[in-house]
Amino acid sequence: MMRVQAPSLKTPTPNQISLVCSLGISIPASLFFQTFIQRTELSILFFALLFLLGFLLIKFTINRFLDRQIKLIYKLISQTKASKREAFYFKSVLPQKTIDEVREDAARWSEHHLNIMEKLEQNDKFRREFLQNLSHELKTPIFSIQGYVDTLLDGAFDDTETRMKFLRNAEKNIERLASLVQDLDQITKLEQGELSLNYQTYIIQDLFKEICEGLEIKFLEHKINWQIKKGCERSLWVYADKDKIRQVLTNLVDNAIKYGKQNGVVEGSFYLLSNKKILIEITDDGQGIQDEHLPRIFERFYRTDEARSRKIGGSGLGLAICKHILEAHGEFIHVRSTPDVGTTIGFELPQSKSS
């Protein structure tokens, strides 16, 4: 990003400029005066008076000019209007700023507004991407439902087998729409802090086992096994909202199944840290994520592989919801990944004081 910096050379002060200008006037004038009267004492007195008067007059003129210009600058960079009392205080009580100080203030103001513009541009880009992705996510199931309904209305309704097939497909797309709207509603409430957390104490390994057992059919379909990492079997008690953390772990395990490899393993790791936190990590040995995608995978609708991700399904909001749930707990989610090696996504939770 562009930075605004003051010049490295110090700018001459009004006193220095006044001194040079008054010398430039008084010396030639004194020499000219000496050539006519031929009296050194009077020439020296003339020089002193002319130098003093010239210095004061030039300094007054420069300071008055700069004062007006500086006021104009601060009118531009200030976002508030000073009252009469404040204006008197700034003018008569506070020490006057030098040109270098004014330049530094202007440089800071410029940098601050450049940062604001950069953030606005980033937000605008994010907004456009979000609307584009949301449009795509809504358009796909809506067009599918429309196609099935139109086909049935055009005569396919009388064919029992076709009718049931199309109705089932339409139902799947309606469920996809409902899930998308529900996820959008939840992430909006999370961002606005409208969802309250119900803290409770529980064993995190037991919750992981419960989730994996509930996803057993998906594990079998993808020919993937699950396990707790060796050495992480000792029960660790956490203090957090169990339902919300269940949602986080379900999303992470579900993603690990989707992007894992056949005959691979989804592994849960659980560590007690020195800061009384429990580190939870979900690891797969699948395709991994390219480095350039890692900083953005927790954004809403962001997909590392458009075609494959949409084919696999999901609203594209799962990781974003995980991120917001953990931030509501005062924690952060992180990721490590290597292409063709696998991905590990982890987060921390406070250890239960009663454990």
SVG drawing of the C-alpha trace seen along z (x, -y; Angstrom):
<svg xmlns="http://www.w3.org/2000/svg" viewBox="-52 -62 86 111">
<polyline fill="none" stroke="black" stroke-width="0.4" points="0.0,0.0 1.3,-3.5 2.7,-5.4 3.0,-9.2 6.4,-10.3 7.8,-13.7 10.9,-14.7 14.2,-13.7 15.7,-17.3 14.6,-19.7 12.5,-22.6 13.9,-26.1 12.1,-27.8 10.4,-31.3 13.3,-32.7 15.9,-31.3 14.1,-32.6 13.6,-36.0 17.3,-36.2 18.5,-35.3 16.1,-37.7 16.9,-40.6 20.6,-40.1 20.1,-40.0 18.4,-43.4 20.4,-45.2 23.9,-44.3 23.6,-45.7 21.6,-48.7 24.3,-49.5 27.1,-49.2 25.2,-51.5 24.6,-53.9 28.3,-53.8 29.4,-54.8 27.5,-58.0 28.0,-59.3 31.4,-57.7 30.7,-57.4 31.2,-53.9 29.4,-54.5 26.2,-55.7 26.5,-52.8 26.7,-50.3 23.7,-51.9 21.8,-52.0 22.6,-48.3 21.5,-47.4 18.2,-49.3 17.4,-48.0 18.3,-44.4 16.2,-44.5 13.2,-46.1 13.5,-43.8 13.8,-40.7 10.7,-41.6 8.6,-42.6 9.5,-39.6 9.0,-37.2 5.6,-38.8 4.6,-38.5 5.7,-34.9 4.1,-33.8 0.8,-35.5 0.8,-33.8 1.7,-30.4 -0.8,-30.8 -3.6,-31.3 -2.3,-28.3 -2.1,-26.1 -5.6,-27.0 -6.8,-25.9 -4.9,-22.6 -6.5,-21.9 -9.9,-22.8 -9.4,-20.1 -8.1,-17.4 -10.2,-18.1 -13.6,-16.5 -14.9,-18.8 -15.5,-22.5 -13.9,-24.3 -15.9,-26.6 -14.8,-30.2 -13.3,-29.2 -11.4,-26.3 -10.3,-28.5 -8.9,-31.1 -7.2,-28.3 -5.6,-26.8 -4.4,-30.2 -3.3,-31.9 -2.5,-29.3 -1.1,-26.2 2.4,-26.5 2.2,-27.0 3.1,-24.0 6.1,-24.1 5.9,-23.4 7.4,-19.9 4.8,-19.1 2.1,-20.2 3.5,-18.1 3.6,-15.1 0.0,-15.7 -1.1,-15.9 0.9,-12.7 -0.8,-10.9 -4.2,-12.1 -3.5,-11.0 -2.3,-7.6 -5.4,-7.2 -7.7,-8.0 -5.7,-5.7 -6.3,-2.9 -10.0,-3.7 -10.2,-3.7 -8.4,-0.4 -10.8,1.2 -13.8,-0.2 -12.4,1.3 -11.9,4.7 -15.4,4.6 -16.9,3.7 -15.0,6.6 -16.2,8.9 -19.8,7.7 -19.7,8.3 -18.3,11.8 -20.8,12.5 -23.8,11.4 -22.4,13.3 -22.0,16.5 -25.3,16.1 -27.0,15.7 -25.4,18.8 -26.3,20.8 -29.9,19.8 -30.2,20.0 -29.1,23.6 -31.8,25.3 -34.5,22.8 -33.9,23.6 -33.8,27.3 -37.1,27.2 -38.6,25.1 -37.4,27.6 -38.9,30.5 -42.3,28.7 -42.5,27.6 -41.8,31.1 -44.5,32.5 -47.0,29.9 -46.2,30.6 -47.5,34.2 -44.9,36.2 -47.2,36.1 -49.2,39.0 -46.1,41.3 -46.0,42.5 -42.3,43.5 -41.2,40.1 -43.5,38.2 -42.0,39.7 -38.4,39.3 -38.9,35.6 -40.7,35.0 -37.9,36.5 -35.3,34.5 -37.4,31.3 -37.6,32.2 -33.8,32.5 -33.4,29.0 -36.0,27.6 -34.0,29.0 -30.9,27.5 -32.6,24.1 -34.0,24.4 -30.5,25.4 -29.0,22.4 -31.5,20.0 -31.1,21.5 -27.3,21.1 -27.5,17.5 -29.9,16.7 -27.5,18.3 -24.4,16.6 -26.2,13.3 -27.2,13.8 -23.7,14.9 -22.2,11.8 -24.6,9.5 -24.1,11.3 -27.7,12.3 -27.1,16.0 -26.6,16.6 -24.2,19.3 -25.1,22.0 -21.9,22.9 -21.5,26.4 -18.8,28.9 -18.3,32.0 -15.6,34.4 -14.6,33.3 -13.5,36.8 -17.0,38.1 -18.6,35.4 -16.2,36.3 -17.1,40.0 -20.8,39.2 -20.5,37.1 -18.4,39.7 -20.9,42.4 -23.7,40.3 -21.9,39.9 -21.1,43.6 -23.1,44.0 -21.1,41.2 -17.9,42.9 -19.0,46.2 -20.0,44.5 -16.6,42.9 -14.7,45.9 -13.0,43.8 -12.3,44.7 -12.2,42.4 -10.1,42.6 -8.7,40.6 -5.0,40.0 -2.9,42.3 -2.0,40.7 -5.0,38.4 -7.5,40.8 -7.3,39.4 -10.6,37.6 -10.3,33.8 -13.1,31.6 -14.0,28.4 -16.2,25.5 -18.2,24.3 -21.6,24.4 -22.0,28.1 -24.6,27.7 -22.5,25.0 -19.3,27.0 -21.1,30.0 -22.0,28.0 -18.4,27.0 -17.1,30.5 -19.8,31.9 -18.9,29.4 -15.2,30.2 -15.6,34.0 -18.1,33.8 -15.6,31.8 -12.8,34.2 -15.0,37.0 -15.9,35.1 -12.3,34.2 -10.6,37.2 -9.3,40.1 -10.8,43.6 -9.4,46.0 -8.1,42.9 -8.6,41.8 -10.2,38.9 -8.4,38.3 -9.3,36.3 -6.5,35.0 -6.9,33.5 -4.2,31.8 -4.0,30.0 -2.0,26.8 0.0,25.0 -2.5,22.0 -5.3,24.2 -6.8,24.5 -7.7,27.7 -6.5,27.9 -8.8,29.8 -7.7,30.7 -9.5,32.6 -7.1,34.1 -7.7,35.8 -5.2,37.3 -7.0,36.1 -6.3,33.7 -5.2,30.8 -5.5,27.1 -3.2,24.9 -1.4,22.2 -3.1,19.3 -6.5,20.5 -5.7,21.0 -6.3,17.4 -9.8,17.4 -11.3,20.8 -13.3,19.3 -15.0,16.7 -18.7,17.2 -19.2,19.2 -15.5,19.3 -14.6,22.6 -11.1,23.8 -12.3,25.9 -15.5,24.5 -16.6,27.6 -15.7,30.3 -17.0,28.3 -20.4,27.7 -20.7,31.3 -20.0,32.4 -22.7,30.1 -23.1,28.0 -24.1,24.4 -20.5,23.1 -21.1,21.5 -20.0,24.3 -16.5,23.1 -17.7,19.5 -20.2,20.6 -17.5,22.5 -15.3,19.4 -18.1,17.2 -19.1,19.7 -15.6,19.9 -15.2,16.2 -18.3,16.0 -16.4,18.2 -13.5,15.8 -11.4,18.4 -10.0,18.7 -9.9,21.4 -6.7,22.2 -5.7,24.4 -2.6,26.3 -2.6,28.1 -0.3,29.6 -1.6,30.6 -1.9,34.4 -1.0,34.8 -4.0,33.6 -5.5,30.9 -5.7,30.2 -8.2,27.7 -8.0,26.8 -9.2,24.6 -8.9,24.1 -11.5,24.2 -11.1,23.4 -10.5,26.3 -13.2,26.9 -12.2,25.7 -14.0,28.7 -12.0,31.3"/>
</svg>
